Amino acid sequence: MSNIIEKDIVVIGAGLTGLTTSFYLQKNNADFLTLEKSDKVGGVIQTENENGYIFETGPNTGVVGQYEVVELFENLGSLCEIETPGKLVSKRYILKSGKWEAMPMGLGSAISTPLFTFADKLRVLGEPFRSAGKNPDEDLASMVKRRLGKSFLDYAIDPFIAGVYSGDPAVLITRYALPKLYRLEQDYGSFIGGSIKKSFKKKTPEEMKVTRKVFSVKGGLSKLSNAIYKSVGADKFILGAQNIKSEYVNGKFEINFTNSNNENITIKANKLVTTSGAFSLDSILSFVDNDSIAKITKLKYANVVEVILGFKNWNGMKPDGFGGLVPSIEKRDLLGVLFMSSLFANRTPENGTLFTIFLGGMRKPEMYNKSENEIKAIVEKEFMSLMKPSEFNPELFKINYHKNAIPQYGIDSGERFDMVDKLENKYKGLIIGGNLKGGIGMADRIKQGKELAERVCGF
Ligand SMILES: Cc1cc2nc3c(=O)[nH]c(=O)nc-3n(C[C@H](O)[C@H](O)[C@H](O)COP(=O)(O)OP(=O)(O)OC[C@H]3O[C@@H](n4cnc5c(N)ncnc54)[C@H](O)[C@@H]3O)c2cc1C
């Protein structure tokens, strides 16, 4: 390989965002290269296969919450197959007073559920008539308390936010973290009224395909990243690209890095698209001054510990649903449990049962610093008490520590977005993507990945 390469576009990062960007760049016959520091693609999406168990070490499921998800799978055709769980597993549990309670799915169960107080159930009837909030920077906890009441915050939103953001609703700002919820209040004056009105709106054919169903991929999520990689072509990627730094010279980017053979490479490019996390940008965008880049890199990420348990003969609580979430008010060590073998078939040896557990997050950051033995002891204690097997004898026990796992869209988000705009205007051809904006879920990442490709190609 020559040590100086000329390209129109360089993309940094081959997680789901960078892969999707690469996919649409390739579809548009763009002249590009994607640089990835790891020796494999997929970023946090990594599926493993051990002794008949197929398990995720990062995200486990996505939601078909954006049309771009459907479109991507359609484009990939037979290269990978989307998998959605059956209706039977739509049940979700919330822990209350140490006992799993099913989240209400209809009016009857909403009235009878012990999760919410009687006063708050009555209060919900008044929600459509409550006036909209005036503070655009209101945090999620205040907004939910104001509109629905404290028990809805404690036993619905708080565990939901633990499941999605590993975050704290008192820190997340609604308009950044849950923009659709924010818009319901602002546009319709009510969550309930707005949802009803929106459901009567005529949908475009694309919107009809946004089912909001949970999805994975047959054989695990890595099949999706590998399908994109295969479709784009390995020659469009440089894996194992270390110490990426860039300069902005006469309106062009010079991207320098060391390849897996320890050679120093320079790529001269007209456009540079970043899709790696905020924390990586001070070294990658080395031409940007410290004060400016700090407005982006100070974004807080939750560290998460993910534990995978596989049982040969499970005799505890029947995992008849999606999983269970633990509200912070319950003061437990787990954030939640996913019933993976109930969600998707063929992920275990015959009669096996597979669980994924999350610990840490913003709620218990100290978990990230615990040793494997300490995590094992915590998981065993919590699992015996919450899932009630007669003994704790998993044949699969995996622990994954995720540093900088989930970005927390807090009060500093506006300043961060302004700085992204400012830098993109100042350095023509620079596009800063990744999960520092545009949503954290896989569907948001796919949507943004496509948008980045469209922007950099100018269409
Ligand atoms: C533990 C965990 C559980 C999750 N669970 C879910 C879930 O259930 N559902 C859901 O929808 N979402 C979930 N998410 C979120 C979702 O997985 C992510 O938002 C999404 O996969 C991120 O994709 P990305 O490409 O933006 O980032 P990443 O996957 O982080 O990819 C960024 C890539 O950039 C590379 N990179 C970083 N720095 C550099 C550098 N200096 N030079 C070159 N390359 C670099 C990295 O190696 C990586 O490959 C979860 C995330 C985590 C961490």
The ligand as an ORCA input file, in Angstrom:
! r2SCAN-3c Opt
* xyz 0 1
  C     -24.031     -2.398     26.189
  C     -24.911     -1.712     25.193
  C     -26.232     -2.129     25.055
  C     -27.055     -1.496     24.120
  N     -28.327     -1.966     23.972
  C     -29.085     -1.458     22.974
  C     -30.338     -2.042     22.659
  O     -30.752     -3.045     23.269
  N     -31.076     -1.493     21.653
  C     -30.621     -0.421     20.926
  O     -31.326      0.024     19.999
  N     -29.428      0.140     21.202
  C     -28.661     -0.362     22.188
  N     -27.436      0.184     22.443
  C     -27.036      1.352     21.674
  C     -26.599      0.960     20.274
  O     -26.016     -0.294     20.298
  C     -25.584      1.920     19.778
  O     -26.141      3.220     19.779
  C     -25.072      1.661     18.395
  O     -24.776      0.313     18.123
  C     -23.853      2.528     18.246
  O     -23.356      2.468     16.949
  P     -22.263      3.532     16.519
  O     -21.741      3.101     15.223
  O     -22.819      4.910     16.593
  O     -21.150      3.462     17.653
  P     -20.149      2.277     18.000
  O     -20.780      0.968     17.908
  O     -19.517      2.681     19.299
  O     -19.094      2.361     16.847
  C     -18.101      3.357     16.784
  C     -16.912      2.762     16.091
  O     -15.895      3.739     16.008
  C     -14.666      3.117     16.316
  N     -13.724      4.111     16.826
  C     -13.772      4.748     18.004
  N     -12.711      5.578     18.136
  C     -12.008      5.451     17.004
  C     -10.796      6.030     16.540
  N     -10.125      6.900     17.288
  N     -10.339      5.661     15.329
  C     -11.031      4.769     14.563
  N     -12.161      4.184     14.952
  C     -12.654      4.521     16.149
  C     -14.999      2.068     17.355
  O     -14.003      1.058     17.413
  C     -16.332      1.564     16.838
  O     -16.191      0.470     15.971
  C     -26.570     -0.412     23.363
  C     -25.252      0.020     23.515
  C     -24.431     -0.633     24.403
  C     -23.008     -0.185     24.536
*
